[in-house]
Amino acid sequence: MSGLVGAVDRETAYEKAWKYLGYREYSRFLGSHANFLHVRLFRTLNARVLLAMQDYIIELEVELDKLDLEVAQPSAPDKHNGSFRQETSTKRMELVWELQKRLKAYNEYISTYSQLSKRRAVYHRDTTSVKNWLRGWPNAIHDEETGYLDHTSDLIYVTERDDSYVSRRPQRLFLTGRTWLARRPSGDDMRYIDSGTILLDEEKTAKLYTWAMLVLGLAMVMVPLWALAFVDGKVHKLIIITCFIFAFLVFTAFVTTARPFEALGATAAYAALLVVFLQVTP
């Protein structure tokens, strides 16, 4: 393992990881896989900042309303309050432009935060991988600066993957920890091979998902068709159809990220297909 970190051996690097690795290697590791780079969303702080921004805008709004009421009083001088071009109150226009700046910042803040809050939460497996690297190189990063990893409910992925239609529940149950789905570290990854870090082969996993979905989808169509052909009596056929409709609903809810009404809509279409099978079978 010598020579993996600069020009020093592993033992020396281990003893002074803060010197020979530090944020340079930690950043390299986090950037090596999209699942490793996650940060805090700061939900509580964002809520507090939004409330503070909102309250300041409300103060400006109240002040503007007060000015509008003052110039509209019967005892006030006759001034045109329906024209920006003939505006005579410098203070009122200053308030309008100040509100414009504050509202722009407020709206942009809300838009940005709402997009970030939609990102999926970090899975325990990925947090564990990062912590394993830190345990493998103790003192590489100051303890206080790795405390963000303990806020598990507040962590989000920096990079969003285009696999939102597939639920991660099957992967967590059946694929996590499978050595045959792990990719062998190479290149810069070799320095992490002893850290207990999980390097999942995303390409292999994606192919497995694709084939599994195809096989299960085909089975959900073909199996009831053949089953109905070999069963007599409408009651028995209805039992088969009911079982497959229920299985399809469970499959849709478990394997995909479809919302309840979307899952029910897909199940209704599948039920209609099975009814057609029922009609064409003798």
C-alpha positions in Angstrom: 0.0 0.0 0.0 3.0 2.3 0.0 3.1 5.3 -2.3 -0.7 5.6 -2.4 -0.8 9.0 -0.7 1.8 11.3 -2.1 5.4 10.2 -1.5 4.8 8.6 2.0 3.8 5.1 3.0 0.4 4.2 4.3 1.5 4.0 7.9 3.0 7.5 7.9 -0.1 8.8 6.1 -2.3 7.1 8.7 -0.6 8.7 11.6 -0.7 12.2 10.0 -3.8 11.9 7.8 -4.6 15.6 8.6 -1.4 16.5 6.9 -1.1 14.1 3.9 -4.8 13.7 3.1 -7.0 16.4 4.6 -9.7 18.0 2.5 -7.8 17.3 -0.8 -8.3 13.5 -0.5 -11.6 13.8 1.3 -13.0 15.9 -1.5 -11.6 13.5 -4.1 -13.4 10.7 -2.4 -16.7 12.5 -2.1 -16.4 13.5 -5.8 -15.7 9.9 -6.9 -19.4 8.9 -6.6 -22.6 10.9 -6.7 -24.0 8.9 -3.7 -21.1 10.0 -1.5 -21.6 13.8 -1.9 -24.3 14.9 0.4 -24.8 18.0 2.4 -27.2 19.4 5.0 -30.4 21.2 3.8 -30.6 23.3 7.0 -34.4 23.1 7.2 -34.7 24.9 10.5 -32.4 27.7 9.5 -34.0 28.1 6.1 -37.4 28.4 7.8 -36.1 31.0 10.2 -34.4 33.0 7.4 -37.6 32.9 5.3 -39.7 34.1 8.3 -37.2 37.0 8.9 -37.4 38.0 5.2 -41.1 37.8 5.3 -41.4 39.9 8.4 -39.2 42.7 7.0 -41.3 42.8 3.8 -44.5 43.0 6.0 -42.9 46.0 7.8 -42.3 47.7 4.5 -45.8 46.8 3.4 -47.3 48.4 6.5 -45.3 51.5 6.0 -46.4 51.8 2.4 -50.0 51.4 3.3 -49.6 54.1 6.0 -48.3 56.5 3.4 -51.1 55.7 1.0 -53.7 56.4 3.6 -52.1 59.7 4.7 -52.1 61.2 1.1 -55.7 60.0 0.6 -57.1 61.9 3.6 -59.6 64.7 2.8 -57.3 67.1 4.7 -54.3 66.2 2.6 -53.2 68.2 -0.4 -54.7 67.2 -3.8 -52.1 64.9 -5.3 -52.4 62.4 -8.1 -52.1 59.0 -6.5 -52.9 57.1 -9.6 -49.7 57.8 -11.6 -46.1 56.8 -11.0 -45.0 59.5 -13.5 -46.6 62.2 -11.4 -45.5 60.8 -8.1 -44.6 63.5 -5.6 -43.6 61.4 -2.6 -40.0 60.4 -2.8 -40.3 58.3 0.3 -43.2 56.2 -1.2 -41.2 55.5 -4.4 -38.2 54.5 -2.3 -40.4 52.1 -0.4 -41.6 50.6 -3.7 -38.1 50.0 -5.0 -37.0 48.6 -1.7 -39.9 46.2 -1.8 -38.9 45.2 -5.3 -35.4 44.2 -4.2 -36.7 42.4 -1.1 -39.4 40.6 -2.9 -37.0 39.5 -5.6 -34.7 38.0 -3.0 -37.6 36.5 -1.1 -39.1 34.8 -4.2 -35.7 33.5 -5.4 -35.0 32.2 -1.9 -38.3 30.3 -1.8 -37.9 29.0 -5.3 -34.4 27.7 -4.6 -35.3 26.2 -1.3 -38.4 24.5 -2.6 -36.4 22.8 -5.4 -33.8 21.6 -2.9 -36.4 20.4 -0.4 -37.7 18.0 -3.1 -34.4 16.1 -3.3 -34.5 12.7 -1.8 -33.1 12.0 1.6 -29.7 10.3 1.9 -29.7 6.6 2.5 -28.0 5.2 5.5 -25.8 3.0 3.3 -24.2 6.0 1.7 -23.7 7.9 4.9 -22.1 4.8 6.3 -19.7 4.6 3.4 -18.5 8.2 4.0 -18.1 7.5 7.8 -16.1 4.3 6.9 -13.7 6.4 4.9 -13.2 8.8 7.9 -12.7 5.8 10.2 -10.1 4.4 7.8 -8.2 7.7 7.9 -8.8 9.1 11.4 -8.0 12.8 12.0 -7.9 13.4 8.2 -10.8 15.9 8.8 -11.4 17.7 12.0 -14.1 16.0 14.0 -16.3 19.1 14.4 -16.3 19.5 10.6 -17.7 16.0 10.0 -20.5 16.4 12.4 -22.9 17.2 9.5 -23.0 13.5 8.8 -24.8 12.9 12.1 -27.8 15.0 11.0 -29.1 12.1 8.9 -32.7 13.5 8.6 -31.3 16.8 7.2 -29.0 15.4 4.5 -29.7 15.6 0.8 -27.8 14.5 -2.3 -26.0 17.2 -4.2 -26.6 15.4 -7.5 -30.0 14.1 -8.4 -30.1 10.9 -10.4 -32.6 10.3 -13.2 -34.1 7.2 -11.6 -37.0 8.7 -9.7 -39.5 6.3 -11.3 -37.8 3.4 -9.5 -38.2 3.0 -5.8 -35.1 2.4 -3.7 -36.9 0.0 -1.3 -36.1 -3.1 -3.4 -32.5 -2.1 -3.7 -32.2 -1.6 0.1 -33.8 -4.9 0.8 -32.3 -7.2 -1.8 -29.2 -5.6 -3.3 -27.5 -3.8 -0.4 -24.3 -5.7 0.7 -24.3 -8.1 -2.3 -20.7 -8.6 -3.2 -21.6 -9.6 -6.8 -22.9 -6.1 -7.3 -19.8 -4.3 -6.0 -17.3 -2.9 -8.5 -13.6 -3.5 -7.9 -11.8 -0.2 -7.0 -9.3 1.0 -9.5 -7.1 4.0 -10.0 -7.7 6.6 -7.3 -10.3 4.3 -5.7 -7.5 1.9 -4.7 -6.5 4.2 -1.8 -9.9 3.5 -0.2 -10.0 -0.3 -0.6 -9.2 -0.9 3.1 -11.6 1.7 4.5 -14.7 -0.5 4.3 -16.3 1.8 1.7 -19.1 0.3 -0.4 -18.5 0.9 -4.1 -21.7 -0.3 -5.8 -21.5 -1.0 -9.5 -24.2 1.4 -10.7 -24.1 0.1 -14.3 -24.6 -3.5 -13.2 -27.3 -2.5 -10.8 -29.2 -0.5 -13.5 -29.0 -3.5 -15.9 -30.3 -5.8 -13.2 -33.2 -3.4 -12.5 -34.1 -3.2 -16.2 -34.1 -7.0 -16.7 -36.0 -7.6 -13.5 -38.7 -5.1 -14.4 -39.0 -6.6 -17.9 -39.3 -10.2 -16.6 -41.8 -9.3 -13.9 -43.8 -7.1 -16.2 -44.0 -9.9 -18.8 -44.9 -12.4 -16.1 -47.8 -10.2 -14.9 -49.2 -10.3 -18.4 -48.5 -13.8 -19.6 -49.1 -15.9 -16.4 -52.8 -14.9 -15.9 -53.4 -15.4 -19.6 -52.3 -19.0 -19.4 -53.9 -19.6 -16.0 -57.3 -18.5 -17.3 -57.0 -20.8 -20.2 -56.6 -23.9 -17.9 -59.2 -23.0 -15.3 -62.9 -23.7 -15.6 -65.7 -21.7 -14.0 -66.1 -17.9 -13.7 -65.6 -17.9 -10.0 -62.2 -19.5 -10.2 -61.2 -17.2 -13.0 -62.3 -14.2 -11.0 -60.2 -15.4 -8.1 -57.2 -15.5 -10.4 -57.9 -12.1 -11.7 -58.4 -10.6 -8.3 -55.1 -12.1 -7.1 -53.1 -10.7 -10.0 -54.8 -7.3 -9.7 -53.7 -7.2 -6.0 -50.2 -8.4 -6.9 -49.9 -5.7 -9.6 -51.0 -3.0 -7.1 -48.4 -4.2 -4.6 -45.8 -4.4 -7.3 -46.5 -0.8 -8.5 -46.5 0.6 -5.0 -43.4 -1.3 -3.9 -41.1 -1.1 -7.0 -42.0 2.3 -8.4 -42.4 5.7 -6.8 -45.9 6.2 -8.2 -48.2 8.1 -6.0 -51.3 6.3 -4.7 -53.7 7.6 -7.4 -51.2 6.9 -10.1 -50.8 3.3 -8.8 -54.5 2.9 -8.8 -54.8 4.2 -12.3 -52.2 1.8 -13.6 -53.9 -1.0 -11.7 -57.3 -0.1 -13.3 -55.8 -0.4 -16.7 -54.2 -3.7 -15.8 -57.6 -4.9 -14.5 -59.2 -3.9 -17.8 -56.6 -6.0 -19.7 -57.4 -9.0 -17.5 -61.1 -8.6 -18.1 -60.4 -8.8 -21.8 -58.5 -12.1 -21.2 -61.5 -13.3 -19.3 -63.8 -12.6 -22.2 -61.6 -14.3 -24.8 -61.0 -17.5 -22.8 -63.7 -20.2 -23.2 
